[in-house]
Amino acid sequence: MRRPWRLRALAVPVLAVVAIAPAQAERYAIGLWGDLPYSTAQKVGVSNLIADMNSQRLAFTVHDGDLKAGSSECTDSVYKEAVDYFNALRAPAIFTPGDNDWTDCDRTPGYSSLAQLDKERAIFFSTPFSLGKRRLRQEVQTTPLCLDAKGNSVACVENRRWHVGRVIYATLNIQGSCNNLCDVDPNPAEYAARNAATIAWMRDTFAQAKARRAVAVMLFSQANPGWDQTDGKRAPLRDPKTLAETDGKPDGFQEFLSALRDEVIAFRRPVAYVHGDSHYFRVDKPLLDAQGRRLENFTRVETFGDNEANGNNDVQWVKVFVDTHSREVFAYQPQIVPGNRVVVAAP
């Protein structure tokens, strides 16, 4: 049976709001992480990770979803603990939901995936501000395009947008588990509504980037949608030219990927797509055009994620150096937390 819950119990005090000076907005660093923690041991690792982030000067941080293992129960304590993690970060802490947080919750009897997403919207996204000791004001997708647990149209408040200097950033609610089209209790109506909202938010982000003469765009979501035929163990198999899934499973990503490709080509400047989901750190360029040619201005960044077999082995984060005067704008550096080294001891 689903347990009762109270929003106010998870409320946090209003803290300092970030105001970044123009000079600081030209060159800065941000922190990326996700798919953590999945175990009790990794909770210690996350504390080490947060301390490591706090030891460095970051404009903001982003957790790209999955606050726990997909097979574990979606208790209120999971969300409360996550709020505490995010508010322990000195820099503004931004979050986008993962499938383990809501889509997969119906694997456990008594839970509704959409009821869990309703909770996340209320707990993490009830204001236009980020979490963290210092907070960042964000633009919110307030048009009621998504669905709640009762089938009502509600705002997709988890979709956020902000800018620092001449770079535009946005979160997109795109999920693993076929984007809610497969697993225990697929919901095509919920998917269709949220997918349309997400595509609209993404297109509007690029429109704003062009209007602001932004030098780059960075997008954040949870799912690894798959990009080609090479990574079937970690992501859906996909024809890289048509972007259609080829493994016979429900395709919750083709429409979004096609729209994204159009926008990336039209924008011409650097675009980074940050996701988690498949737990394998990498920075590459997997997106091709319809003729099979690589899109030079597109970069996929997958954050470190759970490796339960080795405890804290992959409880690490990615530091992104942003230089609005450089040609590529973004430079990526994995951050191996000294306290989370498992195989090779820190020097």
Residue pairs with C-beta under 8 A, 6 or more apart in sequence:
1 110
2 110
2 111
2 112
2 115
3 75
3 76
5 76
5 119
7 122
7 123
7 126
9 80
10 76
10 79
10 80
10 83
10 123
12 83
12 87
12 131
14 129
14 135
15 87
15 132
15 133
15 134
15 135
16 133
16 134
16 135
17 129
17 134
17 135
17 136
17 137
18 59
18 60
18 92
18 134
18 135
18 136
20 28
20 59
20 164
20 165
22 165
24 59
25 164
25 165
25 166
25 324
26 165
26 166
26 323
26 324
26 325
27 321
27 322
27 323
27 324
27 325
28 58
28 59
28 164
28 165
28 322
29 56
29 57
29 58
29 59
29 319
29 320
29 321
29 322
30 58
30 59
30 60
30 61
30 62
30 319
30 320
30 322
31 53
31 56
31 58
31 60
31 61
31 62
31 91
31 317
31 318
31 319
31 320
31 335
32 61
32 62
32 64
32 274
32 301
32 303
32 317
32 318
32 319
32 320
33 49
33 53
33 61
33 62
33 63
33 64
33 303
33 304
33 316
33 317
33 318
34 62
34 63
34 64
34 65
34 66
34 98
34 222
34 276
34 303
34 304
34 305
35 64
35 65
35 66
35 98
35 276
35 277
35 279
35 303
35 304
35 305
35 306
36 42
36 45
36 46
36 49
36 63
36 66
36 67
36 304
36 305
36 306
36 315
37 43
37 45
37 46
37 67
37 68
37 306
37 315
38 66
38 68
38 69
38 72
38 306
38 308
39 69
39 306
39 308
39 311
41 311
41 312
42 306
42 308
42 311
42 312
42 315
43 81
44 312
45 311
45 312
45 315
45 337
45 339
45 340
46 85
46 315
48 312
48 315
48 337
48 338
48 339
48 340
49 315
49 316
49 317
49 337
49 340
50 85
50 88
50 89
51 339
52 317
52 335
52 337
52 338
52 339
53 61
53 89
53 90
53 91
53 317
54 88
54 89
54 90
54 91
56 319
58 90
58 91
58 319
59 91
59 92
59 164
59 322
60 91
60 92
60 93
60 94
60 130
60 132
60 136
60 164
61 89
61 91
61 92
61 93
61 94
61 132
62 94
62 95
62 96
62 169
62 171
62 220
62 274
63 86
63 93
63 94
63 95
63 96
64 96
64 98
64 220
64 221
64 222
64 274
64 275
64 276
64 303
65 95
65 96
65 97
65 98
65 99
65 100
65 101
65 175
65 221
65 222
65 276
65 277
66 98
66 99
66 100
66 101
66 222
66 276
66 277
66 305
66 306
67 78
67 79
67 81
67 82
67 98
67 100
67 101
68 74
68 78
68 100
68 101
69 100
69 306
69 308
70 99
70 100
70 104
70 107
71 107
72 78
72 100
73 108
73 111
74 101
74 102
74 105
74 108
74 111
74 116
76 119
78 101
79 101
79 119
79 120
79 123
79 124
82 95
82 124
83 123
83 124
83 131
86 93
86 95
86 131
86 132
87 93
87 131
87 132
87 133
88 133
89 131
89 132
89 133
90 132
90 133
90 134
91 132
91 133
91 134
92 130
92 131
92 132
92 134
92 135
92 136
93 130
93 131
93 132
94 130
94 131
94 136
94 138
94 160
94 171
94 220
95 124
95 131
95 171
96 158
96 160
96 171
96 172
96 173
96 220
96 221
96 222
97 117
97 120
97 124
97 158
97 173
97 175
97 222
98 175
98 176
98 222
98 276
98 277
99 175
99 176
99 177
99 180
99 222
99 223
99 277
101 116
101 120
102 113
102 114
102 116
102 117
102 119
102 120
102 175
103 113
103 117
103 175
103 176
103 177
103 180
103 183
104 113
104 177
104 183
104 184
105 111
105 112
105 113
105 116
106 112
106 113
106 183
106 184
106 185
107 183
107 184
112 149
113 180
113 185
113 187
114 147
114 148
114 149
114 187
114 190
115 149
117 148
117 149
118 148
118 149
120 158
121 154
121 157
121 158
124 131
124 158
125 140
125 157
125 158
125 160
126 157
128 137
128 138
128 139
128 140
129 135
129 136
129 137
129 138
130 136
130 138
136 162
137 162
138 160
138 161
138 162
139 160
139 161
139 162
140 155
140 157
140 159
140 160
141 155
141 156
141 157
141 159
141 160
141 161
141 197
141 201
142 155
142 157
143 155
143 156
143 197
143 200
144 153
144 154
144 155
145 153
145 155
145 156
145 193
145 194
145 196
145 197
145 200
146 153
146 154
146 155
146 156
146 173
146 190
146 193
146 194
146 197
147 153
147 154
147 189
147 190
147 193
147 194
148 154
151 189
153 193
156 173
156 194
156 197
156 198
156 201
158 171
158 173
159 170
159 171
159 172
159 173
159 197
159 198
159 201
160 170
160 171
161 168
161 169
161 170
161 171
161 201
161 205
161 208
162 168
162 169
162 170
163 169
163 212
163 214
164 322
165 322
165 324
166 212
166 213
166 214
166 215
166 216
166 324
167 214
167 215
167 216
167 217
167 218
167 322
167 324
167 329
168 205
168 208
168 209
168 212
168 214
168 216
168 217
168 218
169 217
169 218
169 219
169 220
170 201
170 202
170 205
170 217
170 218
170 219
170 220
171 219
171 220
171 221
172 198
172 201
172 202
172 219
172 220
172 221
173 194
173 197
173 198
173 221
173 222
174 198
174 221
174 222
174 223
174 225
174 253
174 256
174 275
175 222
175 223
175 252
176 222
176 223
176 224
176 277
177 183
178 186
178 236
178 249
178 250
178 251
178 252
179 191
179 195
179 223
179 252
179 253
180 186
180 187
180 190
180 191
180 194
180 252
181 188
181 191
181 250
181 251
181 252
182 249
182 250
182 252
186 250
191 252
195 252
195 255
195 256
198 256
199 255
199 256
199 259
202 219
202 256
202 259
202 260
202 263
203 259
203 263
205 217
205 219
206 217
206 263
206 266
206 267
208 214
209 217
209 267
209 269
210 267
214 269
215 269
215 270
215 324
215 329
216 269
216 270
216 271
216 272
216 322
216 324
216 329
216 330
217 267
217 269
217 270
217 271
217 272
218 271
218 272
218 273
218 274
218 320
218 330
219 260
219 271
219 272
219 273
219 274
220 274
220 275
221 273
221 274
221 275
222 275
222 276
222 277
223 252
223 253
223 275
223 277
224 234
224 235
224 275
224 276
224 277
224 278
224 302
225 235
225 236
225 238
225 252
225 253
225 256
225 257
225 275
226 235
226 236
226 237
226 238
226 245
226 253
227 235
227 238
227 240
227 286
227 287
227 288
227 300
228 237
228 238
228 239
228 240
228 286
228 288
229 237
229 238
229 239
229 240
229 246
231 237
231 278
232 247
234 278
234 279
234 280
235 277
235 278
236 245
236 247
236 249
236 251
236 253
237 245
237 246
237 247
238 244
238 245
238 246
238 253
238 254
238 257
239 246
240 286
240 287
240 288
240 292
241 288
241 289
241 290
241 291
241 292
242 290
243 253
243 254
243 257
243 258
243 261
244 251
244 254
245 251
245 253
245 254
257 287
260 273
260 287
261 287
261 289
261 295
263 271
264 271
264 287
264 295
264 297
264 298
265 289
265 295
267 297
268 297
269 297
269 329
270 297
270 299
270 328
270 329
270 330
271 297
271 298
271 299
272 298
272 299
272 300
272 301
272 320
272 330
273 298
273 299
273 300
273 301
274 301
274 302
274 303
275 300
275 301
275 302
275 303
276 302
276 303
276 305
277 302
277 305
278 302
278 305
279 304
279 305
279 306
279 307
279 314
280 302
280 305
281 302
281 303
281 304
281 305
281 314
281 316
281 318
281 334
282 300
282 301
282 302
283 299
283 300
283 301
283 302
283 332
284 299
284 300
285 294
285 295
285 296
285 298
285 299
285 300
286 300
287 294
287 295
287 298
287 300
288 294
288 295
289 295
299 330
301 318
301 320
301 332
303 317
303 318
304 314
304 315
304 316
304 317
304 318
304 334
305 314
306 314
307 313
307 314
310 342
310 343
311 342
312 337
312 339
312 340
312 342
313 340
313 342
313 343
315 337
315 340
316 334
316 335
316 336
316 337
316 340
317 334
317 335
317 337
318 332
318 333
318 334
318 335
319 332
319 333
319 334
319 335
320 330
320 331
320 332
320 333
321 330
321 331
321 332
321 333
322 329
322 330
323 329
323 331
338 346
339 346
